Amino acid sequence: MLNKPSSAEDEYFAREDVEKKRKLAFQQAEVVSAQQREALRTLHHMKCPKCGFDLHPVKSEDMTVDTCFNCQGVWIDAAEMAELKRRHPTVRRPVFEAILNLFKND
């Protein structure tokens, strides 16, 4: 006569199996997510957000900004924004201040 496992034992192994499958699904989702992020970065990196053409780094004084020669857009990142604020701390032009305030991280 075979000893059958108790229902508590069956329940324990069923929970363990479910937990293993949940962890595996989570790991697979992370891998897919990372792959998707990399694919999007590759697809969109140095592309103009306005028209989609390539952005080109252009050095202006000692700062580099990304420029689109198609739509004439000029794009700056957070480091470049901080550099502008550092260079012009006393400038109080309304448009310049409004642009800086849009991107404040405070």
N, CA, C and O atoms as CSV, one atom per row, in Angstrom:
chain,resi,resn,atom,element,x,y,z
A,1,MET,N,N,0.836,-1.173,0.000
A,1,MET,CA,C,0.000,0.000,0.000
A,1,MET,C,C,0.884,1.242,0.000
A,1,MET,O,O,1.830,1.338,0.783
A,2,LEU,N,N,0.570,2.200,-0.891
A,2,LEU,CA,C,1.338,3.430,-1.005
A,2,LEU,C,C,0.856,4.453,0.010
A,2,LEU,O,O,-0.335,4.570,0.299
A,3,ASN,N,N,1.816,5.183,0.533
A,3,ASN,CA,C,1.457,6.290,1.423
A,3,ASN,C,C,1.199,7.516,0.561
A,3,ASN,O,O,2.100,8.002,-0.122
A,4,LYS,N,N,-0.003,8.005,0.594
A,4,LYS,CA,C,-0.338,9.207,-0.168
A,4,LYS,C,C,0.014,10.423,0.658
A,4,LYS,O,O,-0.135,10.411,1.880
A,5,PRO,N,N,0.488,11.491,-0.006
A,5,PRO,CA,C,0.801,12.710,0.742
A,5,PRO,C,C,-0.477,13.319,1.305
A,5,PRO,O,O,-1.564,13.180,0.745
A,6,SER,N,N,-0.306,13.984,2.407
A,6,SER,CA,C,-1.468,14.637,3.027
A,6,SER,C,C,-1.875,15.843,2.188
A,6,SER,O,O,-1.095,16.315,1.361
A,7,SER,N,N,-3.074,16.338,2.392
A,7,SER,CA,C,-3.530,17.502,1.628
A,7,SER,C,C,-2.708,18.734,1.997
A,7,SER,O,O,-2.516,19.610,1.154
A,8,ALA,N,N,-2.222,18.826,3.227
A,8,ALA,CA,C,-1.380,19.954,3.627
A,8,ALA,C,C,-0.061,19.921,2.854
A,8,ALA,O,O,0.462,20.956,2.440
A,9,GLU,N,N,0.459,18.716,2.672
A,9,GLU,CA,C,1.705,18.572,1.917
A,9,GLU,C,C,1.479,18.921,0.443
A,9,GLU,O,O,2.303,19.600,-0.170
A,10,ASP,N,N,0.369,18.456,-0.120
A,10,ASP,CA,C,0.022,18.811,-1.502
A,10,ASP,C,C,-0.112,20.322,-1.647
A,10,ASP,O,O,0.364,20.904,-2.622
A,11,GLU,N,N,-0.745,20.938,-0.696
A,11,GLU,CA,C,-0.949,22.401,-0.721
A,11,GLU,C,C,0.385,23.133,-0.656
A,11,GLU,O,O,0.590,24.118,-1.366
A,12,TYR,N,N,1.293,22.656,0.193
A,12,TYR,CA,C,2.611,23.275,0.327
A,12,TYR,C,C,3.343,23.248,-1.013
A,12,TYR,O,O,3.850,24.276,-1.464
A,13,PHE,N,N,3.402,22.077,-1.653
A,13,PHE,CA,C,4.115,21.962,-2.921
A,13,PHE,C,C,3.428,22.743,-4.029
A,13,PHE,O,O,4.101,23.269,-4.916
A,14,ALA,N,N,2.128,22.830,-3.999
A,14,ALA,CA,C,1.395,23.629,-4.987
A,14,ALA,C,C,1.755,25.108,-4.828
A,14,ALA,O,O,1.974,25.802,-5.821
A,15,ARG,N,N,1.818,25.595,-3.577
A,15,ARG,CA,C,2.211,26.992,-3.329
A,15,ARG,C,C,3.638,27.242,-3.772
A,15,ARG,O,O,3.928,28.282,-4.364
A,16,GLU,N,N,4.541,26.301,-3.494
A,16,GLU,CA,C,5.939,26.434,-3.916
A,16,GLU,C,C,6.032,26.508,-5.440
A,16,GLU,O,O,6.791,27.311,-5.983
A,17,ASP,N,N,5.266,25.676,-6.118
A,17,ASP,CA,C,5.267,25.658,-7.572
A,17,ASP,C,C,4.754,26.987,-8.133
A,17,ASP,O,O,5.327,27.536,-9.074
A,18,VAL,N,N,3.687,27.486,-7.555
A,18,VAL,CA,C,3.130,28.770,-7.993
A,18,VAL,C,C,4.138,29.893,-7.770
A,18,VAL,O,O,4.296,30.762,-8.628
A,19,GLU,N,N,4.818,29.882,-6.633
A,19,GLU,CA,C,5.813,30.915,-6.321
A,19,GLU,C,C,6.978,30.861,-7.305
A,19,GLU,O,O,7.458,31.906,-7.743
A,20,LYS,N,N,7.439,29.671,-7.657
A,20,LYS,CA,C,8.517,29.539,-8.643
A,20,LYS,C,C,8.078,30.091,-9.994
A,20,LYS,O,O,8.844,30.790,-10.657
A,21,LYS,N,N,6.862,29.784,-10.401
A,21,LYS,CA,C,6.346,30.267,-11.681
A,21,LYS,C,C,6.175,31.788,-11.662
A,21,LYS,O,O,6.435,32.448,-12.668
A,22,ARG,N,N,5.742,32.353,-10.528
A,22,ARG,CA,C,5.584,33.803,-10.403
A,22,ARG,C,C,6.938,34.496,-10.526
A,22,ARG,O,O,7.053,35.506,-11.220
A,23,LYS,N,N,7.965,33.962,-9.856
A,23,LYS,CA,C,9.305,34.542,-9.935
A,23,LYS,C,C,9.858,34.463,-11.351
A,23,LYS,O,O,10.475,35.414,-11.830
A,24,LEU,N,N,9.641,33.339,-12.022
A,24,LEU,CA,C,10.113,33.174,-13.393
A,24,LEU,C,C,9.421,34.181,-14.317
A,24,LEU,O,O,10.072,34.795,-15.162
A,25,ALA,N,N,8.109,34.351,-14.158
A,25,ALA,CA,C,7.368,35.319,-14.979
A,25,ALA,C,C,7.881,36.737,-14.727
A,25,ALA,O,O,8.015,37.520,-15.667
A,26,PHE,N,N,8.169,37.072,-13.469
A,26,PHE,CA,C,8.694,38.396,-13.129
A,26,PHE,C,C,10.059,38.614,-13.774
A,26,PHE,O,O,10.323,39.690,-14.310
A,27,GLN,N,N,10.925,37.608,-13.728
A,27,GLN,CA,C,12.254,37.719,-14.348
A,27,GLN,C,C,12.133,37.884,-15.861
A,27,GLN,O,O,12.854,38.682,-16.459
A,28,GLN,N,N,11.239,37.146,-16.470
A,28,GLN,CA,C,11.045,37.260,-17.917
A,28,GLN,C,C,10.523,38.649,-18.271
A,28,GLN,O,O,10.939,39.229,-19.274
A,29,ALA,N,N,9.616,39.186,-17.456
A,29,ALA,CA,C,9.081,40.525,-17.706
A,29,ALA,C,C,10.188,41.573,-17.601
A,29,ALA,O,O,10.216,42.516,-18.392
A,30,GLU,N,N,11.100,41.423,-16.639
A,30,GLU,CA,C,12.212,42.358,-16.497
A,30,GLU,C,C,13.131,42.311,-17.722
A,30,GLU,O,O,13.580,43.353,-18.199
A,31,VAL,N,N,13.407,41.124,-18.226
A,31,VAL,CA,C,14.272,40.975,-19.392
A,31,VAL,C,C,13.608,41.623,-20.606
A,31,VAL,O,O,14.253,42.362,-21.351
A,32,VAL,N,N,12.333,41.348,-20.798
A,32,VAL,CA,C,11.615,41.931,-21.931
A,32,VAL,C,C,11.581,43.448,-21.791
A,32,VAL,O,O,11.792,44.171,-22.765
A,33,SER,N,N,11.318,43.920,-20.594
A,33,SER,CA,C,11.265,45.360,-20.356
A,33,SER,C,C,12.607,46.009,-20.669
A,33,SER,O,O,12.655,47.059,-21.311
A,34,ALA,N,N,13.689,45.395,-20.222
A,34,ALA,CA,C,15.024,45.936,-20.497
A,34,ALA,C,C,15.299,45.928,-21.996
A,34,ALA,O,O,15.866,46.879,-22.534
A,35,GLN,N,N,14.897,44.860,-22.664
A,35,GLN,CA,C,15.106,44.781,-24.103
A,35,GLN,C,C,14.286,45.843,-24.828
A,35,GLN,O,O,14.765,46.459,-25.780
A,36,GLN,N,N,13.047,46.056,-24.376
A,36,GLN,CA,C,12.198,47.073,-24.986
A,36,GLN,C,C,12.769,48.471,-24.767
A,36,GLN,O,O,12.770,49.293,-25.683
A,37,ARG,N,N,13.260,48.747,-23.544
A,37,ARG,CA,C,13.872,50.045,-23.264
A,37,ARG,C,C,15.073,50.279,-24.167
A,37,ARG,O,O,15.248,51.373,-24.704
A,38,GLU,N,N,15.897,49.256,-24.334
A,38,GLU,CA,C,17.080,49.388,-25.185
A,38,GLU,C,C,16.672,49.590,-26.642
A,38,GLU,O,O,17.280,50.391,-27.352
A,39,ALA,N,N,15.652,48.873,-27.086
A,39,ALA,CA,C,15.183,49.028,-28.464
A,39,ALA,C,C,14.637,50.435,-28.683
A,39,ALA,O,O,14.898,51.044,-29.721
A,40,LEU,N,N,13.886,50.957,-27.722
A,40,LEU,CA,C,13.360,52.316,-27.838
A,40,LEU,C,C,14.480,53.347,-27.817
A,40,LEU,O,O,14.452,54.315,-28.577
A,41,ARG,N,N,15.463,53.140,-26.949
A,41,ARG,CA,C,16.590,54.065,-26.889
A,41,ARG,C,C,17.335,54.071,-28.218
A,41,ARG,O,O,17.699,55.130,-28.728
A,42,THR,N,N,17.559,52.887,-28.773
A,42,THR,CA,C,18.245,52.785,-30.055
A,42,THR,C,C,17.439,53.477,-31.154
A,42,THR,O,O,17.998,54.149,-32.021
A,43,LEU,N,N,16.137,53.304,-31.105
A,43,LEU,CA,C,15.267,53.878,-32.122
A,43,LEU,C,C,15.179,55.400,-32.016
A,43,LEU,O,O,15.123,56.091,-33.034
A,44,HIS,N,N,15.165,55.930,-30.777
A,44,HIS,CA,C,14.904,57.350,-30.574
A,44,HIS,C,C,16.112,58.188,-30.177
A,44,HIS,O,O,16.028,59.416,-30.185
A,45,HIS,N,N,17.213,57.571,-29.835
A,45,HIS,CA,C,18.376,58.323,-29.364
A,45,HIS,C,C,18.877,59.266,-30.453
A,45,HIS,O,O,19.094,58.869,-31.598
A,46,MET,N,N,19.051,60.508,-30.066
A,46,MET,CA,C,19.529,61.573,-30.950
A,46,MET,C,C,18.593,61.789,-32.145
A,46,MET,O,O,19.035,62.073,-33.259
A,47,LYS,N,N,17.292,61.648,-31.883
A,47,LYS,CA,C,16.265,61.973,-32.871
A,47,LYS,C,C,15.491,63.176,-32.357
A,47,LYS,O,O,15.231,63.289,-31.159
A,48,CYS,N,N,15.127,64.064,-33.255
A,48,CYS,CA,C,14.393,65.265,-32.897
A,48,CYS,C,C,13.000,64.883,-32.400
A,48,CYS,O,O,12.289,64.151,-33.088
A,49,PRO,N,N,12.594,65.359,-31.220
A,49,PRO,CA,C,11.256,65.042,-30.723
A,49,PRO,C,C,10.144,65.718,-31.526
A,49,PRO,O,O,8.984,65.315,-31.449
A,50,LYS,N,N,10.498,66.729,-32.282
A,50,LYS,CA,C,9.490,67.459,-33.056
A,50,LYS,C,C,9.247,66.826,-34.425
A,50,LYS,O,O,8.100,66.591,-34.804
A,51,CYS,N,N,10.329,66.546,-35.173
A,51,CYS,CA,C,10.146,66.065,-36.547
A,51,CYS,C,C,10.715,64.675,-36.793
A,51,CYS,O,O,10.421,64.067,-37.823
A,52,GLY,N,N,11.527,64.155,-35.867
A,52,GLY,CA,C,12.059,62.805,-36.000
A,52,GLY,C,C,13.377,62.686,-36.747
A,52,GLY,O,O,13.941,61.594,-36.825
A,53,PHE,N,N,13.881,63.785,-37.296
A,53,PHE,CA,C,15.165,63.730,-37.992
A,53,PHE,C,C,16.298,63.625,-36.968
A,53,PHE,O,O,16.081,63.794,-35.769
A,54,ASP,N,N,17.501,63.345,-37.453
A,54,ASP,CA,C,18.656,63.202,-36.569
A,54,ASP,C,C,19.010,64.533,-35.907
A,54,ASP,O,O,18.943,65.597,-36.524
A,55,LEU,N,N,19.390,64.438,-34.626
A,55,LEU,CA,C,19.942,65.587,-33.908
A,55,LEU,C,C,21.462,65.546,-34.054
A,55,LEU,O,O,22.070,64.476,-34.090
A,56,HIS,N,N,22.053,66.720,-34.136
A,56,HIS,CA,C,23.501,66.816,-34.263
A,56,HIS,C,C,24.034,67.687,-33.134
A,56,HIS,O,O,23.524,68.784,-32.905
A,57,PRO,N,N,25.059,67.207,-32.425
A,57,PRO,CA,C,25.643,68.035,-31.374
A,57,PRO,C,C,26.387,69.218,-31.992
A,57,PRO,O,O,27.216,69.054,-32.887
A,58,VAL,N,N,26.070,70.404,-31.494
A,58,VAL,CA,C,26.716,71.620,-31.983
A,58,VAL,C,C,27.311,72.330,-30.776
A,58,VAL,O,O,26.626,72.591,-29.787
A,59,LYS,N,N,28.603,72.637,-30.877
A,59,LYS,CA,C,29.276,73.309,-29.777
A,59,LYS,C,C,29.068,74.813,-29.902
A,59,LYS,O,O,29.340,75.415,-30.941
A,60,SER,N,N,28.581,75.398,-28.818
A,60,SER,CA,C,28.360,76.837,-28.762
A,60,SER,C,C,29.071,77.339,-27.514
A,60,SER,O,O,28.705,76.967,-26.399
A,61,GLU,N,N,30.067,78.168,-27.689
A,61,GLU,CA,C,30.979,78.563,-26.612
A,61,GLU,C,C,31.586,77.276,-26.066
A,61,GLU,O,O,32.193,76.524,-26.829
A,62,ASP,N,N,31.442,76.992,-24.750
A,62,ASP,CA,C,31.970,75.722,-24.247
A,62,ASP,C,C,30.836,74.774,-23.884
A,62,ASP,O,O,31.019,73.886,-23.052
A,63,MET,N,N,29.687,74.946,-24.486
A,63,MET,CA,C,28.543,74.088,-24.204
A,63,MET,C,C,28.078,73.438,-25.503
A,63,MET,O,O,28.091,74.073,-26.558
A,64,THR,N,N,27.674,72.194,-25.428
A,64,THR,CA,C,27.186,71.489,-26.602
A,64,THR,C,C,25.679,71.306,-26.480
A,64,THR,O,O,25.178,70.839,-25.458
A,65,VAL,N,N,24.964,71.680,-27.537
A,65,VAL,CA,C,23.517,71.492,-27.584
A,65,VAL,C,C,23.192,70.622,-28.794
A,65,VAL,O,O,23.953,70.569,-29.761
A,66,ASP,N,N,22.053,69.944,-28.724
A,66,ASP,CA,C,21.630,69.091,-29.830
A,66,ASP,C,C,20.716,69.900,-30.744
A,66,ASP,O,O,19.729,70.484,-30.296
A,67,THR,N,N,21.057,69.926,-32.026
A,67,THR,CA,C,20.338,70.753,-32.990
A,67,THR,C,C,19.785,69.885,-34.107
A,67,THR,O,O,20.435,68.951,-34.576
A,68,CYS,N,N,18.568,70.216,-34.521
A,68,CYS,CA,C,17.956,69.558,-35.673
A,68,CYS,C,C,18.045,70.526,-36.845
A,68,CYS,O,O,17.491,71.624,-36.795
A,69,PHE,N,N,18.738,70.116,-37.892
A,69,PHE,CA,C,18.892,70.989,-39.055
A,69,PHE,C,C,17.652,70.996,-39.929
A,69,PHE,O,O,17.531,71.841,-40.815
A,70,ASN,N,N,16.725,70.070,-39.698
A,70,ASN,CA,C,15.500,70.034,-40.480
A,70,ASN,C,C,14.502,71.092,-40.001
A,70,ASN,O,O,14.028,71.902,-40.797
A,71,CYS,N,N,14.180,71.086,-38.697
A,71,CYS,CA,C,13.183,72.029,-38.179
A,71,CYS,C,C,13.816,73.185,-37.407
A,71,CYS,O,O,13.113,74.051,-36.886
A,72,GLN,N,N,15.150,73.193,-37.337
A,72,GLN,CA,C,15.907,74.232,-36.632
A,72,GLN,C,C,15.689,74.194,-35.115
A,72,GLN,O,O,15.934,75.190,-34.434
A,73,GLY,N,N,15.235,73.065,-34.586
A,73,GLY,CA,C,15.036,72.927,-33.141
A,73,GLY,C,C,16.361,72.808,-32.411
A,73,GLY,O,O,17.329,72.266,-32.946
A,74,VAL,N,N,16.399,73.310,-31.204
A,74,VAL,CA,C,17.572,73.200,-30.346
A,74,VAL,C,C,17.111,72.532,-29.058
A,74,VAL,O,O,16.180,73.009,-28.409
A,75,TRP,N,N,17.748,71.444,-28.692
A,75,TRP,CA,C,17.317,70.654,-27.549
A,75,TRP,C,C,18.442,70.590,-26.532
A,75,TRP,O,O,19.600,70.368,-26.884
A,76,ILE,N,N,18.092,70.785,-25.274
A,76,ILE,CA,C,19.084,70.737,-24.200
A,76,ILE,C,C,18.628,69.729,-23.157
A,76,ILE,O,O,17.432,69.531,-22.944
A,77,ASP,N,N,19.602,69.093,-22.511
A,77,ASP,CA,C,19.272,68.140,-21.456
A,77,ASP,C,C,19.448,68.799,-20.088
A,77,ASP,O,O,19.764,69.986,-20.004
A,78,ALA,N,N,19.246,68.035,-19.027
A,78,ALA,CA,C,19.279,68.587,-17.671
A,78,ALA,C,C,20.634,69.206,-17.326
A,78,ALA,O,O,20.686,70.252,-16.679
A,79,ALA,N,N,21.724,68.574,-17.750
A,79,ALA,CA,C,23.058,69.102,-17.458
A,79,ALA,C,C,23.274,70.433,-18.177
A,79,ALA,O,O,23.863,71.362,-17.626
A,80,GLU,N,N,22.795,70.506,-19.395
A,80,GLU,CA,C,22.935,71.757,-20.149
A,80,GLU,C,C,22.061,72.856,-19.548
A,80,GLU,O,O,22.456,74.021,-19.535
A,81,MET,N,N,20.882,72.495,-19.051
A,81,MET,CA,C,19.998,73.460,-18.394
A,81,MET,C,C,20.670,73.997,-17.126
A,81,MET,O,O,20.625,75.198,-16.858
A,82,ALA,N,N,21.283,73.116,-16.357
A,82,ALA,CA,C,21.991,73.547,-15.146
A,82,ALA,C,C,23.148,74.475,-15.501
A,82,ALA,O,O,23.410,75.447,-14.792
A,83,GLU,N,N,23.832,74.177,-16.588
A,83,GLU,CA,C,24.941,75.024,-17.030
A,83,GLU,C,C,24.434,76.407,-17.420
A,83,GLU,O,O,25.076,77.408,-17.102
A,84,LEU,N,N,23.303,76.481,-18.099
A,84,LEU,CA,C,22.716,77.779,-18.440
A,84,LEU,C,C,22.375,78.573,-17.182
A,84,LEU,O,O,22.647,79.771,-17.104
A,85,LYS,N,N,21.785,77.908,-16.210
A,85,LYS,CA,C,21.442,78.584,-14.952
A,85,LYS,C,C,22.697,79.068,-14.238
A,85,LYS,O,O,22.710,80.159,-13.668
A,86,ARG,N,N,23.759,78.253,-14.269
A,86,ARG,CA,C,25.003,78.630,-13.601
A,86,ARG,C,C,25.643,79.829,-14.300
A,86,ARG,O,O,26.164,80.726,-13.638
A,87,ARG,N,N,25.606,79.847,-15.609
A,87,ARG,CA,C,26.237,80.929,-16.361
A,87,ARG,C,C,25.481,82.243,-16.262
A,87,ARG,O,O,26.084,83.314,-16.337
A,88,HIS,N,N,24.191,82.174,-16.097
A,88,HIS,CA,C,23.363,83.380,-16.109
A,88,HIS,C,C,22.505,83.483,-14.847
A,88,HIS,O,O,21.277,83.498,-14.937
A,89,PRO,N,N,23.137,83.552,-13.676
A,89,PRO,CA,C,22.345,83.558,-12.429
A,89,PRO,C,C,21.544,84.844,-12.225
A,89,PRO,O,O,20.519,84.827,-11.543
A,90,THR,N,N,21.986,85.930,-12.792
A,90,THR,CA,C,21.294,87.200,-12.556
A,90,THR,C,C,20.380,87.610,-13.695
A,90,THR,O,O,19.682,88.619,-13.600
A,91,VAL,N,N,20.378,86.838,-14.767
A,91,VAL,CA,C,19.515,87.178,-15.903
A,91,VAL,C,C,18.066,86.971,-15.489
A,91,VAL,O,O,17.707,85.913,-14.973
A,92,ARG,N,N,17.249,87.964,-15.712
A,92,ARG,CA,C,15.842,87.893,-15.324
A,92,ARG,C,C,14.930,88.137,-16.515
A,92,ARG,O,O,13.904,88.806,-16.395
A,93,ARG,N,N,15.298,87.608,-17.631
A,93,ARG,CA,C,14.438,87.734,-18.803
A,93,ARG,C,C,13.218,86.849,-18.595
A,93,ARG,O,O,13.369,85.682,-18.234
A,94,PRO,N,N,12.024,87.366,-18.811
A,94,PRO,CA,C,10.806,86.588,-18.537
A,94,PRO,C,C,10.724,85.257,-19.301
A,94,PRO,O,O,10.340,84.239,-18.724
A,95,VAL,N,N,11.074,85.259,-20.564
A,95,VAL,CA,C,10.973,84.024,-21.342
A,95,VAL,C,C,11.997,83.004,-20.850
A,95,VAL,O,O,11.675,81.829,-20.673
A,96,PHE,N,N,13.227,83.457,-20.631
A,96,PHE,CA,C,14.276,82.570,-20.165
A,96,PHE,C,C,13.900,81.972,-18.811
A,96,PHE,O,O,14.041,80.768,-18.596
A,97,GLU,N,N,13.422,82.818,-17.904
A,97,GLU,CA,C,13.005,82.344,-16.578
A,97,GLU,C,C,11.841,81.368,-16.684
A,97,GLU,O,O,11.808,80.364,-15.973
A,98,ALA,N,N,10.895,81.649,-17.556
A,98,ALA,CA,C,9.751,80.751,-17.720
A,98,ALA,C,C,10.207,79.383,-18.216
A,98,ALA,O,O,9.711,78.355,-17.754
A,99,ILE,N,N,11.142,79.369,-19.147
A,99,ILE,CA,C,11.658,78.100,-19.662
A,99,ILE,C,C,12.381,77.345,-18.561
A,99,ILE,O,O,12.174,76.142,-18.396
A,100,LEU,N,N,13.222,78.029,-17.811
A,100,LEU,CA,C,13.933,77.377,-16.720
A,100,LEU,C,C,12.978,76.840,-15.663
A,100,LEU,O,O,13.189,75.748,-15.136
A,101,ASN,N,N,11.930,77.594,-15.348
A,101,ASN,CA,C,10.964,77.152,-14.349
A,101,ASN,C,C,10.176,75.925,-14.785
A,101,ASN,O,O,9.740,75.140,-13.943
A,102,LEU,N,N,9.989,75.751,-16.078
A,102,LEU,CA,C,9.279,74.570,-16.575
A,102,LEU,C,C,10.017,73.281,-16.214
A,102,LEU,O,O,9.399,72.237,-16.009
A,103,PHE,N,N,11.341,73.366,-16.141
A,103,PHE,CA,C,12.136,72.169,-15.982
A,103,PHE,C,C,12.807,72.049,-14.621
A,103,PHE,O,O,13.713,71.235,-14.443
A,104,LYS,N,N,12.368,72.851,-13.667
A,104,LYS,CA,C,12.958,72.792,-12.330
A,104,LYS,C,C,12.679,71.442,-11.695
A,104,LYS,O,O,11.594,70.886,-11.862
A,105,ASN,N,N,13.655,70.913,-10.968
A,105,ASN,CA,C,13.508,69.646,-10.266
A,105,ASN,C,C,13.239,69.844,-8.793
A,105,ASN,O,O,13.275,68.878,-8.031
A,106,ASP,N,N,12.973,71.052,-8.371
A,106,ASP,CA,C,12.816,71.349,-6.938
A,106,ASP,C,C,11.685,70.605,-6.319
A,106,ASP,O,O,11.431,70.752,-5.123
